[in-house]
């Protein structure tokens, strides 16, 4: 049996009781280590679980899945995922491969950033399509995701932006030369994402387009959701460019332009440092909406 087990968002103790019971009886336990990270390392997990963990990076999962699934039709194998197992599409692919090999599987769910963002007070059913913001390079500066943000805002829906994670990545030179030399891990911050968003806004104006987001659009920055030192800050996109929420992982929400009164009241609990609480009549137009 292949078990896909969600670990939650905080530390070693966020695994469910059911998930921990399965981990302790499996013959092999893999830790997926590229779509997200916990606030504690592999050693802390091993100590709490009482099991040795095999770290599985992107190459292991996407190209070496057969090794993970080896003998899983005769013994139990656990695949641990930060958050919920289906928070990343690559894990659906692992399930499909298991089914093709005749390996039974079972999923043990857990909290994910996709639902835990409700901690800021924005109502989950008012979120539209989620987008990813990647690190720009000198030659690659994608803006296509911004169309989804525009569509969400036109429908009055909030947009959750998942920020880029670079783990075990190779430079272009090392990739071309086939050298297994990896760059240091990088985790996009709310301020980095906000600066890229502002550049997209400026680019759209330069092309004569009316951007769906402006410098004064209300946003929410979140860091280390689920951890004891979780941070939340609500303010304008311009303010997000300077906010410091500490270590990873970060997420950013672009609000839908109007807020329910309860959302407004909740966000007022998380003002950007040196900023006044959020008003229901902010600089990006009326924010109060009766539901």
Backbone as a ProteinNet text record, in pm:
[ID]
protein_1_A
[PRIMARY]
XXXXXXXXXXXXXXXXXXXXXXXXXXXXXXXXXXXXXXXXXXXXXXXXXXXXXXXXXXXXXXXXXXXXXXXXXXXXXXXXXXXXXXXXXXXXXXXXXXXXXXXXXXXXXXXXXXXXXXXXXXXXXXXXXXXXXXXXXXXXXXXXXXXXXXXXXXXXXXXXXXXXXXXXXXXXXXXXXXXXXXXXXXXXXXXXXXXXXXXXXXXXXXXXXXXXXXXXXXXXXXXXXXXXXXXXXXXXXXXXXXXXXXXXXXXXXXXXXXXXXXXXXXXXXXXXXXXXXXXXXXXXXXXXXXX
[TERTIARY]
84.6	0	88.5	57.3	121.7	34.7	91.9	21	76	-10.3	26.2	-25.3	66.8	31.5	65.8	-33.5	-10.5	48.5	143.5	212	162.7	69.8	28.3	130.3	123.5	201.2	305	298.1	384	511.1	502.1	620.8	589.1	675.8	662.3	529.9	474.8	354.9	225.7	234.7	113.3	61.7	135.5	85.9	-35.2	-131.6	-247.4	-209.6	-291.9	-268.7	-270.3	-367.8	-377.3	-252.1	-204.7	-84.9	37.3	50.9	166.5	165.6	48.7	38.1	84.5	47.6	87.2	238.3	292.8	436.6	517.2	474.6	552.4	547.1	455.4	449.2	493.9	524.9	565.7	709.1	736.2	871.4	966.6	915.5	995.3	912	978.6	909.2	985.8	921.4	982	928.7	1016.9	978.5	996.4	885.1	891.3	947.2	1049.3	1124.9	1143.8	1042.5	1062.9	940.7	819.5	703.4	673.7	726.3	705.2	803	807.9	895.9	823.6	862.2	814.8	911.9	875.6	963.5	1071.3	1067.6	1169.8	1232	1349.6	1420.7	1388.4	1452.4	1432.6	1463.5	1568.1	1608.8	1500.9	1434.9	1328.3	1211	1180.9	1073.5	1109.2	1231.7	1274.7	1268.9	1306.4	1303.8	1161.6	1068.7	930.6	860.4	884.4	818.3	879.9	1005.9	1074.7	1110.3	1128.7	1158.1	1262.4	1342.7	1434.8	1357.6	1385.3	1316.6	1411.2	1357.8	1432.4	1386.6	1476.9	1440.5	1420.8	1307.8	1275.2	1264.4	1357.4	1352	1270.6	1263	1180.9	1222.6	1353.3	1401.8	1361.4	1370.3	1332.4	1185.5	1099.8	955.5	910.9	959.9	910.8	979.9	1103.6	1174.7	1204.5	1200.9	1233.8	1118.5	996.5	878.7	873.6	927.7	925.7	1001.4	1107.7	1184.2	1102.8	1027.5	942	833.6	781.1	670.2	717.4	846.6	900.3	852	796	747.2	628.5	571.7	458.3	332.4	336.4	223	228.1	346.6	361.8	389.8	427.6	456.8	405.3	406.7	354.2	465.9	440.1	534.6	463.1	526.2	466.9	538.3	460.8	512.5	458.3	546.5	506.2	513.9	408.4	399.1	363.7	440	406.6	272.9	184.8	50.3	-37.3	-110.6	-197.7	-137.4	-153.2	-90.9	-127.6	-246.9	-286.9	-273.7	-187.1	-158	-70.1	-11.6	71.7	31	24.3	-23.8	68.1	195.7	289.9	251.5	178.6	140.7	24.4	-58.2	-161.3	-96.4	14	86.2	139.9	185.8	235.7	124	3.9	-110.7	-143.5	-141.2	-170.9	-69.2	56.2	159.8	137.9	101	75.3	-39.1	-145.1	-260.5	-224.5	-140.2	-98.7	-15.6	56.4	139.2	61.3	-65.5	-145.7	-117.4	-59.7	-28.9	-146.4	-209	-318.5	-264.9	-349	-303.7	-412.3	-368.8	-461.1	-405.2	-494	-453.1	-498.7	-406.7	-439.2	-418	-527.8	-522.5	-476	-444.9	-403.7	-428.7	-400.7	-417.5	-322.3	-368.1	-289.1	-299.8	-205.2	-214.1	-342.3	-396.3	-516.4	-637.5	-639.5	-750.4	-704.5	-577.7	-528.6	-519.3	-524.5	-520.8	-640.4	-742.5	-856.7	-820.3	-698.9	-655.9	-649	-638.4	-629.4	-767.1	-872.3	-1006.8	-1081.4	-1013.2	-1082.7	-1155.5	-1276.7	-1361.8	-1325.4	-1307	-1252.8	-1340	-1470.3	-1556.4	-1554.2	-1481.7	-1469	-1333.4	-1264	-1138.6	-1163.6	-1095	-1099.6	-982.5	-939.8	-831.8	-699	-626.7	-495.5	-390.2	-292.1	-183.5	-48.9	53.1	190.3	271.1	355.7	447.1	588.4	659.7	793.9	899.6	1019.7	1131.9	1158.8	1167.7	1206.9	1356.9	1396.4	1538	1558.5	1681.9	1709.8	1639.1	1612.6	1554.9	1414.5	1363.7	1231.4	1153.3	1053.1	974.6	825.2	770.7	631.9	529.6	427.2	317.4	181.8	178.9	52.2	-43	11.5	-74.5	-161.7	-119	-190.6	-331.1	-350.7	-484.4	-582.7	-533.9	-619.6	-653.5	-556.2	-582.9	-691.4	-679.3	-779.2	-917.6	-924.1	-1052.3	-1113.2	-1029.7	-1078.7	-1134.5	-1060.6	-1104.7	-1231.5	-1245	-1368	-1489.3	-1466.4	-1574	-1582.3	-1500.8	-1500.5	-1437.8	-1348.7	-1288.1	-1143.1	-1101.4	-963.7	-873.9	-745.7	-648.8	-538	-522.6	-409.4	-291.7	-181.3	-58.9	41.6	75.4	176.9	312.5	406	532.9	641.4	729.9	827.4	921.1	954.5	1052.5	1157.3	1283.1	1392	1477.4	1458.9	1532.9	1601.6	1729.5	1809.4	1797.1	1814	1809.4	1951.8	1970.3	2100.4	2103.3	2220.9	2237	2232.6	2205.6	2198.3	2330.7	2440.4	2572.4	2594.1	2563.1	2582.4	2486.2	2365.8	2268.1	2316.6	2367.8	2417.3	2536.3	2624.8	2745.7	2724.1	2599.7	2569.6	2634.6	2664.5	2729.5	2624.7	2630.7	2535.4	2575.3	2577.2	2607.5	2481.7	2438.2	2308.7	2324.9	2234.5	2232.6	2176.1	2210.7	2151.5	2000.3	1925.5	1779.1	1737.8	1631.1	1574.8	1424.3	1370.1	1226.8	1177.7	1083.6	1034.5	961.5	985.8	919.1	800.6	714.7	601.6	650.2	755.2	804	858.4	927.2	976.6	861.1	760.2	644.1	572.9	558.5	488.6	563.3	695.1	772.6	757.1	752.5	730.3	591.2	491.5	354.9	346.8	414.4	411.9	476.3	578.5	642.2	546.7	467.8	367.7	264	220.2	124.6	180.9	307.3	370.8	384.2	416.8	428.5	294	186.9	55.2	15.9	45.9	15.4	95.4	222.2	306.5	252.1	179.7	119.3	-19.7	-62	-192.4	-306.9	-276.4	-378.4	-416.7	-537.3	-583.8	-562.3	-464.3	-435.6	-548.4	-571.2	-675.7	-631.8	-501.7	-443.9	-364.4	-368.2	-289.2	-202.1	-124	-38.5	-120.1	-246.1	-329.3	-424.9	-412.4	-496.3	-463.6	-565	-547.2	-496.9	-389.5	-328.9	-304.9	-279.5	-248.2	-124.5	-24	95.6	90.9	130.8	132.3	266.2	313.2	439.5	427	478.7	486.5	349	248.3	112.4	109.4	51.8	43.4	151.2	257.6	366.2	338.2	410.3	389.3	426.1	518.2	559.1	496.3	379.9	304.6	292.2	303.3	291.4	188.4	108.4	9.1	15.2	9.2	5.7	-86	-177.1	-271.4	-242.4	-227.7	-200.7	-204.1	-165.4	-166.9	-52.8	-64.9	42	172.5	166.7	287.8	350.2	267.4	319.3	381.6	323.7	377.6	520.4	557.6	692.5	799.7	761.2	859	839.6	735.6	706.8	807.8	846.2	939.3	867.8	835.7	762.7	852.3	982.3	1074.6	1094.6	1129.9	1168.3	1053.9	1085.5	984.3	894.8	783.7	737.5	638.7	635.8	545.3	437	322.9	214.1	158.3	93.5	36.1	-106.2	-195.7	-333.7	-362.3	-418.2	-468.5	-619.4	-672.6	-816.1	-898.8	-1026.4	-1115.5	-1172.8	-1131.4	-1177.7	-1288.5	-1368.3	-1470.8	-1468.5	-1493.3	-1486.1	-1619	-1648.7	-1758.7	-1717.4	-1810.8	-1774.7	-1692.1	-1720.3	-1641.5	-1498.4	-1480.5	-1345.2	-1268.2	-1335.9	-1273.2	-1230.4	-1318.4	-1287.4	-1171.2	-1168.9	-1059.3	-925.6	-924.7	-799.2	-746.1	-835.3	-789.8	-702.9	-706.3	-620.9	-477.1	-452.4	-319.3	-264.2	-256.6	-204.5	-55.2	-11.8	131	194.6	310.1	376.1	384	352.4	350.5	230.5	138.9	22.1	-102.6	-203	-328.6	-411.6	-507.2	-590.9	-665.8	-699.7	-769.4	-908.5	-946.2	-1080.2	-1166.9	-1297.9	-1388	-1401.8	-1354.6	-1353.4	-1208.5	-1129.8	-987.3	-960.4	-832.9	-793.6	-820	-864.6	-890.6	-1040.1	-1117	-1261.1	-1334.3	-1466.1	-1545.1	-1510.5	-1498	-1455.2	-1560	-1671.7	-1772.9	-1880.6	-1909.4	-2010	-2102.9	-2229.7	-2326.7	-2343.3	-2346.6	-2364.8	-2497.1
-119.5	0	125	217	347.6	443.3	505	603.7	742.1	832.7	973.1	1046.1	1101.5	1154.7	1302.9	1385	1527.4	1554.4	1647.2	1679.4	1808.1	1878.5	2007.1	2113.9	2225.7	2343.8	2389.2	2339.1	2395.6	2317.1	2219.3	2143.3	1994.7	1917.5	1772	1725.1	1800.3	1757.2	1784.5	1843.4	1872.7	1752.5	1645	1524.4	1473.1	1412.2	1358.5	1230.8	1192.9	1068.2	950.3	950.9	843.1	837	955	959.4	908.8	944	901.4	750.2	694.3	548.6	476.8	528.9	466.9	479.1	598.4	620.6	519.9	495.8	409.6	262.1	223.3	82.5	56.5	163.6	145.4	94.1	21.8	-31.3	77.6	171.6	285.7	412	522.7	650	757.4	813.9	919.6	1055.9	1155.8	1294.1	1377.9	1421.7	1507.9	1643.4	1691.5	1806.5	1916.3	1938.5	2045	2132.7	2089.6	2176	2266.7	2233.8	2316.8	2272.7	2348.3	2313.2	2340	2265.5	2292.8	2386.9	2429.5	2517.8	2439.1	2305.8	2221.9	2133.1	2081.5	2001.2	1853	1777.2	1633.4	1563	1607.9	1541.9	1551.3	1667.1	1683.8	1591.6	1574.6	1483.7	1339.7	1302	1165.1	1136.1	1233.2	1213.5	1194.4	1276.3	1266.6	1142.4	1110.6	996.3	863.9	869	745	662.7	727.7	659.7	736.1	663.9	727	769.2	888.9	941.5	945.6	911.8	919.4	1045	1140.7	1266.2	1242.2	1287.8	1273.6	1411.7	1445.4	1575	1562.2	1670.1	1671.4	1561.1	1544.9	1442.9	1303.1	1276.6	1145.4	1114.6	1215	1193.2	1189.1	1281.7	1292.6	1197.7	1155.5	1065.4	930.1	923.7	798.6	742.4	767.5	722.7	571.4	499.9	353.7	302.9	372	331.2	353.3	463.6	490.3	383.3	341.6	245.2	99.9	78.8	-57.5	-136.2	-253.8	-346.3	-291.1	-176.6	-120.2	-203.3	-299.1	-390.4	-502.9	-515.5	-621.4	-568.1	-440.7	-380.7	-237.2	-175.6	-39.2	63.6	161.9	269.8	402.2	492.5	623.1	732.5	825.9	941.1	1064.8	1136.4	1248.9	1380.3	1460	1586.1	1698.1	1805.9	1922	1978.3	2009.9	2055.1	1934.8	1938.2	1828.2	1757.4	1625.7	1552.3	1603.7	1659.6	1704.4	1854.8	1916.4	2057.9	2084	1979.9	1993.3	1886.3	1923.2	1830.2	1711.1	1725.9	1614.8	1493.5	1515.1	1402.6	1325	1389.9	1318.5	1224.5	1269	1185.1	1059.3	1072.9	956.7	855.3	904.5	816	742.7	814.4	752.2	643.7	669.6	568.3	445.7	469.3	356.1	270.2	334.3	260.2	177.8	234.8	161.9	38.7	45.6	-66.9	-163.6	-133.7	-220.3	-203.9	-88.3	-60.9	13.5	-41.6	30.5	152.7	254.1	373.2	424.8	503	566.6	703.9	801.6	939.1	978.1	1037.1	1088.9	1240.1	1313.1	1457.3	1535.5	1663.7	1752.7	1897	1990.1	2131.8	2173.2	2264.5	2316.6	2468.5	2533.3	2678.6	2717.6	2625.1	2655.1	2681.2	2622.8	2652.8	2730.9	2718.2	2787.4	2938.2	2986.2	3131.2	3199.8	3122.9	3180.6	3244.2	3215.9	3273.5	3425.4	3484.4	3630.4	3695.9	3615.8	3670.5	3680.8	3660.8	3659.8	3526.4	3532.3	3413.4	3324	3195.9	3103.6	3093.5	3101.4	3084.9	3207.8	3311.9	3431.2	3438	3322.8	3315.6	3261.3	3318.9	3268.5	3175.8	3172.4	3082	3122.9	3024.8	3047.6	3063.3	3149.7	3169	3147.6	3126.4	3115.4	3232.1	3288.9	3395.2	3340.2	3340.8	3282.7	3392.8	3354.4	3446.8	3483.7	3612.6	3657.6	3641.9	3627.7	3630	3742.9	3758.7	3864	3838.9	3711.7	3677.5	3618.6	3598	3535.4	3609.7	3685.4	3768	3750.2	3634	3603.2	3691.3	3729.9	3810.7	3745.4	3628.6	3569.9	3540	3510	3480.3	3599.2	3719.3	3840.8	3843.5	3771.7	3763.6	3696.1	3597.7	3528.6	3620.6	3702.8	3800	3897.1	3943	4035.7	3971.6	3846.5	3776.7	3761.9	3728.8	3715.8	3848.2	3955.4	4085.6	4133.8	4100.5	4137.4	4067.5	3952.3	3875.9	3903.7	3996.9	4029.6	3921.4	3841.1	3729.3	3761	3710.3	3725.2	3627.9	3662	3575.6	3536.7	3407.4	3356.3	3338.1	3402.6	3390.7	3303.6	3190.4	3102.4	3147.7	3169.8	3231.4	3126.3	3157.3	3061.6	3004.9	2877.7	2807.2	2749.8	2779.1	2723.3	2634.8	2503.4	2407	2308.2	2286.7	2196.3	2232.3	2361.1	2409.6	2427.6	2403	2420.5	2550.7	2612.5	2728.6	2680.2	2772.4	2735.5	2675	2732.3	2682.4	2539.1	2512.6	2377.2	2278.2	2324.8	2238.5	2197.7	2295.2	2268.1	2173.3	2193.4	2111.2	1980	1957.8	1832.5	1815.4	1927.3	1920.8	1922.1	1824.3	1813.6	1908.7	2036.7	2142.6	2226.1	2244.4	2308.2	2443.8	2532.9	2666.5	2661.6	2759.4	2764.7	2781.1	2727.8	2742.3	2889.3	2920.7	3055.7	3046.7	3136.5	3138.7	3281.2	3298.5	3432.8	3490.8	3618.2	3687.8	3768.6	3810.8	3895.1	4023.5	4084.3	4210	4189.2	4077.3	4049.7	4030.1	3955.3	3933.7	4065.2	4149.7	4277	4367.5	4367.8	4450.9	4402.7	4271.2	4219.2	4255.8	4248.5	4284.6	4431.1	4517.5	4659.8	4684.7	4609.7	4626	4584.3	4478.3	4437.2	4547.5	4607.9	4718.4	4831.7	4866.2	4973.5	4935.4	4808.4	4763.5	4773.8	4738.1	4744.2	4888.3	4976.9	5118.9	5170.1	5127.1	5170.8	5121.1	5008.4	4954.6	5012	5106.9	5168.9	5087.2	4987.2	4902	4955.4	4921.5	4959.5	4840.2	4846.2	4730.7	4703.1	4576	4536.9	4560.3	4578.5	4601.1	4730.1	4807.9	4931.4	4929.7	5036.7	5049.1	5050.3	5090.9	5106.1	4989.1	4885.2	4767.4	4701.5	4665.6	4603	4460	4428.1	4294.9	4245.5	4116.1	4055.8	3968.6	3993.8	3911.1	3814.4	3690.5	3588.2	3516.2	3480.5	3407.1	3299.3	3182	3067.1	3034.7	3030.7	3001.9	2865.7	2862.7	2740	2724.9	2806.8	2801.1	2897.5	2879.9	2966.1	3110.3	3132.7	3269.9	3318.9	3267.4	3310	3462.4	3518.4	3663	3694.4	3799.3	3846.2	3998.6	4055.4	4201.1	4237.5	4331.7	4377.3	4523.2	4553.1	4689.4	4698.2	4811.7	4829.8	4752	4731.9	4663.9	4739.7	4873.4	4952.5	4924.9	4914.9	4884.9	4745.6	4650.6	4514.6	4510.4	4608.1	4611.1	4630.2	4685.6	4715.1	4631.4	4548.8	4474.6	4362	4337.5	4229.4	4132.6	4014	3915	3801.1	3817	3715.4	3600.1	3484.2	3368.6	3305.6	3206.4	3140	3049.2	3009.1	3037.1	3153.6	3229.4	3343.3	3317	3382.2	3383.5	3525.2	3557.2	3690.3	3676.1	3756.5	3758.8	3896.2	3897.3	4020.3	4017.5	4113.1	4108.7	4139.7	4103.4	4116.2	4254.1	4351.7	4489.1	4531.4	4437.8	4469.6	4362.3	4403.8	4311.9	4306.1	4190.2	4177.1	4249.9	4310.6	4382.2	4298	4168.5	4083.9	4070.1	4065.7	4059.3	4187.2	4300.5	4428.7	4435.2	4391.7	4395.4	4303.2	4184.6	4092	4146.8	4202.6	4254.1	4372.9	4443.1	4556	4509.4	4380	4324.7	4309.1	4321.3	4291.9	4407	4528.5	4638.9	4621.7	4671	4677.6	4766.1	4730.5	4814.6	4960.2	5049.5	5193.8	5236.8	5142.4	5177.3	5174.9	5247.6	5248.6	5128.8	5085.5	4971	4988.7	4876.6	4877.7	4936.6	5019.2	5078.4	5009	5005.9	4946.9	5036	5161.6	5250.6	5287.4	5187.6	5208.6	5288.4	5298.2	5379.9	5309.7	5183.2	5111.7	5099	5191.4	5188.5	5126.8	5126.4	5071.4	4926.1	4890.3	4756.6	4677.5	4737.5	4665.7	4612.8	4484	4421.7	4336.9	4360.2	4278.5	4146.1	4040.1	3904.8	3847.5
0	0	0	-87.7	-86.3	-6.3	95.5	176.3	144	103.2	87.6	210.5	288.4	420	428.9	458.4	478.6	615.8	620.5	746.1	809.8	744	798.9	767.3	838.4	800.7	902.1	1025.6	1128.6	1154.4	1243.5	1281.1	1285.3	1350.1	1350.6	1410.6	1503.3	1574.4	1498.4	1380.3	1303.1	1225.7	1219.5	1154.7	1233.1	1164.2	1235.2	1309.4	1406.7	1479.7	1382.9	1292.8	1194	1107.1	1063.6	980.7	1054.1	1180.8	1259.8	1280	1302.9	1319.3	1193.3	1078.3	952.3	931.7	958.1	940.9	1022	1142.3	1232.1	1194.4	1106.2	1068.3	924.5	848.4	709.8	698.8	591	569.6	520.7	440.9	396.3	408.3	442.7	458.8	382.1	281	199.8	243	241.5	272	146.6	88.4	-30	11.9	-60	-10.4	-113.8	-199.5	-296.5	-322	-286.5	-310.6	-191.4	-73.8	44.7	152.2	261.5	373	504.6	607.2	742.8	811.6	932.4	1008.7	1082.5	1072.2	1134.8	1028.1	1056.9	959.7	967.6	879.9	869.1	1000.4	1070.5	1194.8	1301.7	1310.6	1409.7	1378.6	1250.4	1211.1	1246.9	1218.1	1247.8	1397.3	1476.7	1622.1	1672.2	1620.3	1668.2	1613.4	1487.2	1425.9	1468.9	1512.1	1546.6	1424.7	1310.8	1185.5	1105.6	1030.7	936.7	812.8	763.5	646.4	526.4	410.9	285.9	212.9	195.9	130.5	-19.1	-72.1	-214.5	-276.7	-365.5	-432.9	-561.7	-637	-758.3	-856.1	-874.8	-967.6	-922.2	-791.5	-738.5	-765.3	-746.4	-758	-903	-983.6	-1120	-1216.7	-1185	-1274.2	-1210.4	-1077.9	-1010.8	-929.7	-975	-900.2	-885.7	-983.8	-977.1	-855.3	-818.3	-700.2	-573.1	-567.9	-452.8	-440.8	-555.4	-557.4	-551.6	-554.5	-554.7	-432.6	-457.4	-352.7	-273.4	-316.4	-242.4	-259.8	-352.1	-365.5	-262.9	-195.7	-95.3	45	54.5	184.7	185.4	302.4	315.4	297.5	213.1	187	210.8	284.8	313.6	235.2	182.9	110.8	180.9	250.2	334.6	257.6	270.4	197.7	295.4	292.4	374.5	328.1	422.9	388.4	361.4	250.2	210.7	89.3	77.9	-32.9	-171	-188.2	-321.2	-338.3	-258.4	-276.1	-397.2	-455.1	-574.4	-675.3	-802.7	-904.5	-922.4	-890.7	-909.4	-825.3	-715.8	-631	-691.1	-770	-844.5	-945	-1003.4	-1098.1	-1030	-905.4	-831.8	-808.8	-778.9	-759.8	-889.3	-1001	-1129.7	-1164	-1134.6	-1160.4	-1073.2	-948	-857.9	-910.7	-957.4	-1007.6	-1131.5	-1218.7	-1338.1	-1303	-1191.3	-1146.3	-1057.7	-1034.3	-948.9	-801.2	-763.3	-622.2	-559.4	-457.3	-391	-316.7	-299.2	-228	-135.4	-39.9	53.4	88.1	101.1	130	270.2	347.2	479.5	474.3	476.2	452.4	575.7	549.3	657	611.8	701.3	668.4	557.6	473.2	362.3	361.3	295.1	282.2	209.5	129.1	52.5	141.9	260	352.4	474.5	509.7	629	610.6	484.9	463.3	528.2	562.4	632.2	765	814.3	941.9	938.8	818.9	810.5	818.3	806.2	817.2	686.4	575	446	431	381.2	378.2	260.6	287.6	188.5	63.7	79.1	-37.5	-128.4	-88.8	-171.5	-241.6	-248.1	-321.6	-461.8	-559	-695.3	-722.6	-848.1	-888.6	-824.7	-775.1	-715.2	-824.6	-799.5	-896.4	-828	-909	-859.4	-912.9	-828.6	-870.1	-860.6	-972.1	-977.1	-973.6	-935.1	-941.4	-1087.4	-1113.8	-1247.4	-1265.6	-1392	-1428.6	-1528.3	-1575	-1673.1	-1804.8	-1835.3	-1965.5	-1957.3	-1836.7	-1821	-1713.7	-1757.4	-1666.1	-1696	-1664.4	-1703.2	-1632.6	-1709	-1656	-1678.8	-1742.7	-1786.2	-1670.9	-1551.7	-1436.8	-1398.9	-1439.4	-1401.2	-1461.2	-1571.6	-1631.1	-1534.7	-1460	-1363.4	-1245.6	-1204.8	-1098.8	-1144.9	-1269.1	-1324.6	-1327	-1372.2	-1378.2	-1238.8	-1140.8	-1002.7	-952.9	-975.2	-923.9	-994.3	-1120.6	-1191.4	-1132	-1070.2	-1005.4	-855.5	-807.9	-665.8	-579.3	-639.2	-567.6	-529.5	-413.7	-369.7	-446.5	-456.9	-523.9	-426.8	-404.4	-326.7	-420.6	-388.8	-468	-391.9	-451.1	-393.8	-446.1	-356	-393.3	-415	-505.1	-557.7	-450.5	-469.9	-387.3	-481.3	-456.2	-535.9	-444.7	-457.9	-377.6	-470.6	-451.1	-533.7	-681.1	-710.3	-847.3	-900.1	-1029.9	-1093.4	-1172.1	-1177.5	-1264.8	-1409.1	-1501.7	-1642.7	-1689.6	-1644.7	-1684.8	-1637.6	-1508.7	-1456.3	-1520.9	-1553.9	-1619	-1758	-1833.7	-1969	-1965.3	-1867.4	-1859.4	-1785.2	-1737.9	-1672.4	-1535.9	-1471.1	-1339.9	-1230	-1141.3	-1030.6	-917.8	-950.9	-853.6	-839	-714.8	-691.6	-624.2	-656.8	-598.7	-456.5	-371.2	-236.4	-245.7	-149.5	-152.5	-148.9	-220.6	-219.4	-201.9	-121	-95.4	-117.4	-208.7	-237.5	-117.8	-90.7	18.4	-35.7	54.9	17.3	-50	2.5	-55	-195.7	-219.9	-354.9	-452.8	-411.3	-496.9	-526.7	-425	-443	-541.1	-533.6	-626.3	-770.6	-789.5	-924.3	-974.1	-884.9	-922.8	-963.6	-889	-923	-1058.9	-1091.3	-1222.5	-1334	-1308.4	-1407.5	-1426.5	-1315.9	-1322.9	-1408.4	-1385.7	-1462.4	-1609.2	-1636	-1775.3	-1847.2	-1778.8	-1841.5	-1871.7	-1781.4	-1806.8	-1926.3	-1935.8	-2046.9	-2180.1	-2178.4	-2300.3	-2325.8	-2240.4	-2256.2	-2200.6	-2118.4	-2058.9	-1920.9	-1878.3	-1746	-1652.4	-1562.1	-1476.5	-1377.1	-1351.1	-1255.5	-1112.3	-1094.5	-962	-967.9	-860.9	-853.4	-728.6	-714.7	-596.8	-467.9	-477.5	-359.1	-335.9	-415.4	-395.1	-260.9	-187.9	-57.2	-73.5	-4.9	-8.6	133	144.4	274.3	257.1	338.4	338.3	455.5	430.8	536	535	652.8	663.9	770.6	737.3	829.3	890.2	803.9	850.3	919.6	1038.9	1116.8	1220.6	1209.8	1307.7	1422.6	1531.6	1648	1619.7	1526.5	1494.3	1363.8	1333.5	1215.8	1212.3	1091.7	1074.6	966.1	989.6	892.9	889.1	770.4	757	641.3	665.4	562.6	530.2	404.1	361.3	210.3	156.2	11.7	-53.2	-184.3	-256.8	-242.1	-242.3	-223.5	-85.8	16.6	150.1	157.1	81.6	81.7	29.2	-53.6	-110.1	-2.9	109.8	214.6	340.4	344.6	466.8	485.6	609.8	643.3	737	685.3	763.7	811.8	796.7	848.7	751.9	810.1	730	653.9	568.1	484.6	566.6	503.4	369	372.1	261.3	250.8	147.1	165.1	67	61.2	-50.3	-68.1	-120.2	-65	-112.1	-171.3	-291.9	-353.7	-336.5	-263	-233.2	-357.7	-349.4	-463.8	-486.3	-406.6	-427.1	-333.9	-285.3	-186.9	-79.5	42	154.9	229.3	283.7	378.7	506.4	580.2	703	800.8	810.1	899.7	850.1	718.2	663.3	696.7	679.9	711.1	857.4	946.2	1089.4	1123	1061.1	1086.9	1035.8	916.8	861.8	941.7	1010.5	1092.9	1209.4	1238.4	1344.6	1299.8	1167.5	1114	1030.2	1085.1	1004.7	978.2	863.1	835.7	942.5	995.7	1096.1	1051.7	1142.1	1117.8	1034.2	1004.8	923.2	1009.3	967.6	1040.3	1000	1083.5	1050.6	919.3	857.8	729.7	745.7	651.1	651	547.6	573	474.8	351.9	359.7	244.4	216.1	169.7	146.7	20.6	-15.9	-130.4	-261.4	-259.5	-382.6	-406.7	-355.4	-377	-259.5	-262.9	-154.2	-128.3	0.4	34	109.6	139	217	123.8	141.5	55.3	140.4	125.9	199.9	129.9	208.9	153.5	199.7
[MASK]
+++++++++++++++++++++++++++++++++++++++++++++++++++++++++++++++++++++++++++++++++++++++++++++++++++++++++++++++++++++++++++++++++++++++++++++++++++++++++++++++++++++++++++++++++++++++++++++++++++++++++++++++++++++++++++++++++++++++++++++++++++++++++++++++++++++++++++++++++++++++++++++++++++

